[in-house]
Amino acid sequence: MAILNTRLTNGVAANIHASSGSSAITTIHLCNTTGATVTANVYVVTGSGISANANNAIYTNISITAQNTYVIETEKFILANGDSIRANCSAADSVTATVSSIGI
């Protein structure tokens, strides 16, 4: 099992997990470390060279109140080589994304 932490930006959605080989995402935690409410977006992007956009969004404008964490754990994502999970938020450096994954 692997854990990866990524600070989110408010611009282009950053990779919070890039699959090399096949992998399964077991949980994603979005932790707001600021004193204000922020929103976040999460995308599942299939293949390289594809941008994160409305066509591959799985969560949009998730409201995360100050000093709280939003946990995505009810659905496991199975990714092929080159697939990725990306995310961004409404205020740069306000959310840390933690992804738990396992190779399959």
LUMFI-326840 format. One record per residue: residue number from 1; residue in one letter; y, x, z of N, C-alpha, C, CB in turn. Coordinates in Angstrom, 3 decimals, always signed. Glycine has a CB too. Layout:
N
(NUM,A,(Y,X,Z),(Y,X,Z),(Y,X,Z),(Y,X,Z)) ...
REM end
This chain:
104
(1,M,(-1.175,+0.850,+0.000),(+0.000,+0.000,+0.000),(+1.231,+0.891,+0.000),(+0.002,-0.964,+1.220)) (2,A,(+2.252,+0.450,-0.703),(+3.490,+1.213,-0.790),(+4.670,+0.349,-0.363),(+3.701,+1.746,-2.220)) (3,I,(+5.655,+1.004,+0.239),(+6.891,+0.347,+0.658),(+8.041,+1.062,-0.046),(+7.066,+0.376,+2.231)) (4,L,(+8.956,+0.287,-0.623),(+10.125,+0.866,-1.283),(+11.361,+0.101,-0.836),(+9.977,+0.828,-2.837)) (5,N,(+12.386,+0.828,-0.359),(+13.663,+0.240,+0.052),(+14.729,+0.596,-0.961),(+14.074,+0.723,+1.464)) (6,T,(+15.536,-0.400,-1.350),(+16.603,-0.186,-2.329),(+17.848,-0.939,-1.889),(+16.162,-0.642,-3.745)) (7,R,(+18.997,-0.271,-1.886),(+20.284,-0.928,-1.620),(+20.723,-1.605,-2.915),(+21.378,+0.103,-1.109)) (8,L,(+21.102,-2.873,-2.844),(+21.475,-3.620,-4.039),(+22.947,-3.465,-4.373),(+21.144,-5.081,-3.863)) (9,T,(+23.247,-3.541,-5.663),(+24.620,-3.509,-6.145),(+25.037,-4.921,-6.543),(+24.770,-2.526,-7.340)) (10,N,(+26.299,-5.077,-6.878),(+26.772,-6.378,-7.349),(+26.940,-6.388,-8.862),(+28.095,-6.741,-6.673)) (11,G,(+26.417,-5.402,-9.539),(+26.486,-5.336,-10.992),(+25.133,-5.615,-11.609),(+26.998,-3.977,-11.444)) (12,V,(+24.721,-4.752,-12.505),(+23.435,-4.873,-13.182),(+22.320,-4.853,-12.144),(+23.241,-3.735,-14.223)) (13,A,(+21.349,-5.734,-12.300),(+20.233,-5.799,-11.361),(+19.447,-4.488,-11.378),(+19.306,-6.986,-11.700)) (14,A,(+19.240,-3.924,-10.202),(+18.531,-2.649,-10.052),(+17.037,-2.883,-9.905),(+19.065,-1.868,-8.839)) (15,N,(+16.243,-1.902,-10.351),(+14.805,-1.946,-10.102),(+14.570,-1.845,-8.603),(+14.062,-0.804,-10.862)) (16,I,(+13.827,-2.800,-8.050),(+13.396,-2.667,-6.669),(+11.899,-2.375,-6.620),(+13.728,-3.943,-5.868)) (17,H,(+11.236,-2.519,-7.766),(+9.849,-2.071,-7.944),(+9.592,-1.955,-9.439),(+8.822,-3.061,-7.263)) (18,A,(+9.089,-0.807,-9.864),(+8.667,-0.604,-11.256),(+7.191,-0.260,-11.233),(+9.508,+0.530,-11.969)) (19,S,(+6.392,-1.031,-11.924),(+4.955,-0.851,-11.894),(+4.508,+0.275,-12.822),(+4.263,-2.142,-12.272)) (20,S,(+3.721,+1.190,-12.280),(+3.061,+2.192,-13.108),(+1.574,+1.918,-12.953),(+3.449,+3.687,-12.689)) (21,G,(+0.976,+1.395,-13.981),(-0.370,+0.838,-13.869),(-0.230,-0.613,-13.447),(-1.253,+1.646,-12.852)) (22,S,(-1.270,-1.186,-12.910),(-1.208,-2.565,-12.428),(-0.942,-2.560,-10.936),(-2.517,-3.331,-12.747)) (23,S,(-0.102,-3.489,-10.498),(+0.203,-3.575,-9.070),(+0.448,-5.027,-8.681),(+1.432,-2.704,-8.715)) (24,A,(+0.344,-5.281,-7.397),(+0.626,-6.602,-6.845),(+1.734,-6.459,-5.814),(-0.653,-7.243,-6.213)) (25,I,(+2.712,-7.333,-5.899),(+3.788,-7.381,-4.915),(+3.332,-8.333,-3.818),(+5.160,-7.843,-5.558)) (26,T,(+3.271,-7.839,-2.587),(+2.803,-8.683,-1.489),(+3.950,-9.385,-0.770),(+2.013,-7.852,-0.498)) (27,T,(+5.069,-8.685,-0.572),(+6.252,-9.317,+0.018),(+7.517,-8.631,-0.492),(+6.193,-9.261,+1.568)) (28,I,(+8.600,-9.383,-0.470),(+9.934,-8.848,-0.749),(+10.835,-9.344,+0.376),(+10.474,-9.296,-2.183)) (29,H,(+11.532,-8.415,+1.034),(+12.488,-8.755,+2.087),(+13.880,-8.403,+1.581),(+12.162,-8.002,+3.430)) (30,L,(+14.810,-9.331,+1.685),(+16.211,-9.108,+1.327),(+17.024,-9.203,+2.613),(+16.715,-10.150,+0.244)) (31,C,(+17.480,-8.067,+3.116),(+18.146,-7.992,+4.413),(+19.654,-7.791,+4.240),(+17.550,-6.850,+5.256)) (32,N,(+20.426,-8.763,+4.691),(+21.884,-8.677,+4.670),(+22.319,-7.898,+5.908),(+22.549,-10.106,+4.630)) (33,T,(+22.867,-6.722,+5.702),(+23.257,-5.856,+6.823),(+24.739,-5.975,+7.170),(+22.930,-4.411,+6.498)) (34,T,(+25.425,-6.955,+6.604),(+26.857,-7.105,+6.838),(+27.145,-8.287,+7.767),(+27.596,-7.286,+5.507)) (35,G,(+28.418,-8.467,+8.064),(+28.860,-9.551,+8.916),(+29.295,-10.787,+8.151),(+29.972,-9.087,+9.769)) (36,A,(+28.999,-10.849,+6.850),(+29.399,-11.991,+6.030),(+28.207,-12.495,+5.220),(+30.569,-11.610,+5.091)) (37,T,(+28.243,-13.766,+4.852),(+27.204,-14.331,+3.996),(+27.327,-13.759,+2.592),(+27.295,-15.873,+3.964)) (38,V,(+26.202,-13.408,+1.984),(+26.159,-12.928,+0.601),(+25.082,-13.703,-0.153),(+25.880,-11.388,+0.545)) (39,T,(+25.097,-13.592,-1.481),(+24.041,-14.184,-2.287),(+23.301,-13.082,-3.027),(+24.615,-15.223,-3.278)) (40,A,(+22.049,-13.372,-3.390),(+21.227,-12.398,-4.104),(+20.450,-13.087,-5.216),(+20.261,-11.682,-3.137)) (41,N,(+20.076,-12.298,-6.218),(+19.279,-12.766,-7.353),(+18.084,-11.831,-7.508),(+20.132,-12.818,-8.674)) (42,V,(+16.923,-12.396,-7.874),(+15.721,-11.606,-8.087),(+15.131,-11.989,-9.444),(+14.685,-11.826,-6.935)) (43,Y,(+14.675,-10.970,-10.180),(+14.147,-11.152,-11.531),(+12.792,-10.467,-11.661),(+15.132,-10.601,-12.583)) (44,V,(+11.870,-11.047,-12.432),(+10.617,-10.401,-12.805),(+10.720,-10.101,-14.299),(+9.352,-11.309,-12.466)) (45,V,(+10.760,-8.814,-14.626),(+10.990,-8.375,-16.003),(+9.687,-7.812,-16.565),(+12.134,-7.309,-16.073)) (46,T,(+9.227,-8.385,-17.662),(+7.975,-7.943,-18.272),(+8.259,-6.917,-19.355),(+7.197,-9.137,-18.855)) (47,G,(+7.726,-5.730,-19.172),(+7.879,-4.664,-20.152),(+9.179,-3.904,-20.000),(+7.792,-5.225,-21.530)) (48,S,(+9.218,-2.724,-20.589),(+10.424,-1.895,-20.532),(+11.387,-2.305,-21.640),(+10.067,-0.392,-20.653)) (49,G,(+12.647,-1.987,-21.469),(+13.658,-2.311,-22.464),(+14.162,-3.742,-22.407),(+13.119,-2.048,-23.808)) (50,I,(+13.684,-4.523,-21.459),(+14.111,-5.915,-21.286),(+15.124,-5.942,-20.147),(+12.884,-6.873,-20.989)) (51,S,(+16.201,-6.705,-20.326),(+17.199,-6.782,-19.263),(+16.916,-7.973,-18.347),(+18.616,-6.891,-19.860)) (52,A,(+17.398,-7.866,-17.118),(+17.305,-8.970,-16.166),(+18.349,-10.015,-16.563),(+17.523,-8.474,-14.684)) (53,N,(+17.899,-11.262,-16.722),(+18.807,-12.336,-17.124),(+18.232,-13.688,-16.699),(+19.051,-12.306,-18.658)) (54,A,(+18.872,-14.766,-17.088),(+18.440,-16.109,-16.685),(+17.024,-16.428,-17.158),(+19.405,-17.152,-17.228)) (55,N,(+16.563,-15.791,-18.225),(+15.221,-16.062,-18.749),(+14.106,-15.523,-17.866),(+15.086,-15.475,-20.122)) (56,N,(+14.399,-14.546,-16.984),(+13.358,-13.996,-16.127),(+13.732,-14.037,-14.639),(+13.063,-12.572,-16.539)) (57,A,(+14.723,-14.869,-14.316),(+15.130,-15.041,-12.912),(+14.070,-15.854,-12.168),(+16.526,-15.742,-12.816)) (58,I,(+13.756,-15.426,-10.952),(+12.838,-16.213,-10.121),(+13.555,-16.773,-8.890),(+11.637,-15.353,-9.686)) (59,Y,(+14.647,-16.133,-8.475),(+15.506,-16.623,-7.402),(+16.945,-16.352,-7.813),(+15.165,-15.942,-6.024)) (60,T,(+17.798,-17.370,-7.729),(+19.204,-17.178,-8.063),(+20.086,-17.690,-6.932),(+19.553,-17.891,-9.383)) (61,N,(+21.107,-16.919,-6.669),(+22.104,-17.266,-5.649),(+21.477,-17.652,-4.311),(+22.968,-18.404,-6.145)) (62,I,(+20.507,-16.855,-3.868),(+19.929,-17.041,-2.541),(+21.024,-16.720,-1.530),(+18.652,-16.133,-2.323)) (63,S,(+21.337,-17.640,-0.671),(+22.351,-17.415,+0.352),(+21.689,-16.762,+1.561),(+23.052,-18.748,+0.752)) (64,I,(+22.202,-15.571,+1.931),(+21.673,-14.851,+3.082),(+22.830,-14.687,+4.064),(+21.050,-13.452,+2.669)) (65,T,(+22.727,-15.364,+5.191),(+23.811,-15.315,+6.170),(+23.893,-13.927,+6.807),(+23.608,-16.394,+7.256)) (66,A,(+24.998,-13.681,+7.481),(+25.263,-12.377,+8.102),(+24.113,-11.935,+8.989),(+26.548,-12.429,+8.917)) (67,Q,(+23.713,-10.663,+8.825),(+22.702,-10.037,+9.670),(+21.345,-10.750,+9.643),(+23.202,-9.980,+11.079)) (68,N,(+20.999,-11.386,+8.524),(+19.724,-12.089,+8.403),(+18.927,-11.577,+7.221),(+19.952,-13.586,+8.265)) (69,T,(+17.655,-11.966,+7.173),(+16.737,-11.524,+6.128),(+16.075,-12.722,+5.465),(+15.673,-10.577,+6.705)) (70,Y,(+16.001,-12.680,+4.144),(+15.285,-13.688,+3.361),(+13.972,-13.046,+2.930),(+16.133,-14.188,+2.110)) (71,V,(+12.844,-13.708,+3.220),(+11.532,-13.140,+2.917),(+10.857,-13.957,+1.825),(+10.647,-13.092,+4.184)) (72,I,(+10.378,-13.253,+0.795),(+9.616,-13.869,-0.295),(+8.175,-13.423,-0.103),(+10.177,-13.461,-1.733)) (73,E,(+7.311,-14.370,+0.322),(+5.933,-14.001,+0.623),(+4.900,-15.041,+0.217),(+5.805,-13.735,+2.071)) (74,T,(+5.332,-16.180,-0.256),(+4.372,-17.245,-0.541),(+3.648,-17.057,-1.866),(+5.071,-18.572,-0.541)) (75,E,(+4.200,-16.303,-2.779),(+3.588,-16.068,-4.090),(+3.460,-14.572,-4.313),(+4.421,-16.726,-5.230)) (76,K,(+2.295,-14.129,-4.743),(+2.080,-12.721,-5.063),(+2.326,-12.528,-6.558),(+0.634,-12.258,-4.663)) (77,F,(+3.022,-11.461,-6.911),(+3.288,-11.164,-8.319),(+2.375,-10.044,-8.766),(+4.774,-10.782,-8.547)) (78,I,(+1.641,-10.278,-9.842),(+0.760,-9.273,-10.421),(+1.502,-8.680,-11.615),(-0.642,-9.886,-10.843)) (79,L,(+1.738,-7.370,-11.573),(+2.521,-6.703,-12.610),(+1.659,-5.737,-13.408),(+3.704,-5.961,-11.991)) (80,A,(+1.907,-5.683,-14.701),(+1.250,-4.715,-15.585),(+2.106,-3.459,-15.662),(+1.018,-5.315,-17.008)) (81,N,(+1.564,-2.430,-16.262),(+2.304,-1.189,-16.460),(+3.626,-1.471,-17.179),(+1.457,-0.174,-17.262)) (82,G,(+4.731,-1.000,-16.636),(+6.046,-1.182,-17.246),(+6.805,-2.414,-16.799),(+5.898,-1.232,-18.698)) (83,D,(+6.135,-3.349,-16.114),(+6.828,-4.521,-15.576),(+7.642,-4.098,-14.351),(+5.811,-5.656,-15.206)) (84,S,(+8.655,-4.897,-14.008),(+9.472,-4.539,-12.851),(+10.023,-5.771,-12.154),(+10.613,-3.630,-13.271)) (85,I,(+10.370,-5.570,-10.887),(+11.117,-6.547,-10.103),(+12.513,-5.959,-9.960),(+10.437,-6.845,-8.685)) (86,R,(+13.535,-6.741,-10.279),(+14.921,-6.277,-10.175),(+15.719,-7.263,-9.344),(+15.562,-6.104,-11.577)) (87,A,(+16.804,-6.776,-8.777),(+17.639,-7.642,-7.943),(+19.070,-7.127,-7.894),(+17.065,-7.742,-6.523)) (88,N,(+19.995,-8.035,-7.597),(+21.387,-7.678,-7.332),(+21.936,-8.665,-6.310),(+22.246,-7.686,-8.650)) (89,C,(+23.166,-8.419,-5.858),(+23.760,-9.285,-4.851),(+25.266,-9.420,-5.111),(+23.494,-8.731,-3.424)) (90,S,(+25.899,-10.309,-4.358),(+27.310,-10.623,-4.598),(+28.279,-9.584,-4.059),(+27.633,-11.942,-3.994)) (91,A,(+27.851,-8.730,-3.168),(+28.715,-7.692,-2.589),(+27.928,-6.387,-2.516),(+29.237,-8.110,-1.166)) (92,A,(+28.413,-5.379,-3.205),(+27.701,-4.096,-3.288),(+27.357,-3.543,-1.907),(+28.542,-3.076,-4.054)) (93,D,(+26.181,-2.972,-1.806),(+25.705,-2.296,-0.593),(+25.643,-3.190,+0.636),(+26.585,-1.132,-0.297)) (94,S,(+25.449,-4.495,+0.425),(+25.353,-5.402,+1.567),(+23.924,-5.863,+1.824),(+26.241,-6.605,+1.346)) (95,V,(+23.032,-5.659,+0.848),(+21.647,-6.118,+0.985),(+20.692,-4.961,+0.702),(+21.360,-7.310,+0.028)) (96,T,(+19.707,-4.805,+1.583),(+18.622,-3.856,+1.348),(+17.384,-4.666,+0.963),(+18.351,-2.953,+2.618)) (97,A,(+16.811,-4.330,-0.198),(+15.576,-4.963,-0.647),(+14.415,-4.062,-0.266),(+15.596,-5.231,-2.186)) (98,T,(+13.440,-4.618,+0.425),(+12.225,-3.889,+0.780),(+11.055,-4.589,+0.113),(+12.028,-3.810,+2.335)) (99,V,(+10.335,-3.809,-0.705),(+9.202,-4.345,-1.459),(+7.921,-3.705,-0.954),(+9.374,-4.100,-2.983)) (100,S,(+6.925,-4.533,-0.669),(+5.591,-4.073,-0.325),(+4.696,-4.340,-1.522),(+5.049,-4.776,+0.965)) (101,S,(+4.016,-3.301,-2.001),(+3.149,-3.455,-3.170),(+1.848,-2.699,-2.969),(+3.858,-2.964,-4.441)) (102,I,(+0.868,-3.053,-3.791),(-0.420,-2.383,-3.753),(-0.943,-2.246,-5.184),(-1.431,-3.163,-2.858)) (103,G,(-1.488,-1.090,-5.502),(-2.086,-0.884,-6.809),(-3.371,-1.679,-6.941),(-2.352,+0.595,-7.049)) (104,I,(-3.627,-2.179,-8.148),(-4.874,-2.936,-8.375),(-5.580,-2.420,-9.612),(-4.588,-4.451,-8.522)) 
REM end
